[in-house]
Amino acid sequence: MLLASGVNFGMARTIPHMVGIAFGFGSLLLATGFGLGQILEASPGLHFAMKIASGLYLLWLAWKIGTARAIGSRESGAQPFTVLQAAGFQWVNPKAWAVGIGAMAAYTDPANYSVTVLLVASAFMLVLAPCAVLWCGMGTSLRGYLSEPTRLKWFNITMGVILAASLWPMLR
């Protein structure tokens, strides 16, 4: 998504999206580490409902990306994610939940649990920041190449299909 945002909006307009991902994922990790992950594991119905809602949202988002036909400009009406939208997206992203629950299960120490939850969340946020800039930067570097409408159309279709396909593991 940051690659597509970099293509469509450039680096500066994608900064709120990147900040939102860091805060959203960080808060999800903390919530998971401090009990929300256990609630989801103990409530199969809630877990299933969240999977369905998340999957539908991601399919809608894949459709929006795949059908975009112009590089986002202020005149086109297209807007990059805000900080709150990007943060909220982390909470409906099934891949973020899987990583959050897995990270807390694998990397926390029961003998020093609270400190290790904070360390895991901090480590992920520190690694996430340069990765987000890299993905957005790759998208920004493609802006010139994708300024040709046919290339942009196929790029956006490909990004939409990849996002939809990323849901496949969730169907198991």
Secondary structure, 3 states (H helix, E strand, C coil): CHHHHHHHHHHHHHHHHHHHHHHHHHHHHHHHHHHHHHHHHHCHHHHHHHHHHHHHHHHHHHHHHHHCCCCCCHHHCCCCCCHHHHHHHHHHCHHHHHHHHHHHHHHCCHHHHHHHHHHHHHHHHHHHHHHHHHHHHHHHHCCCHHHCHHHHHHHHHHHHHHHHHCCHHHHC
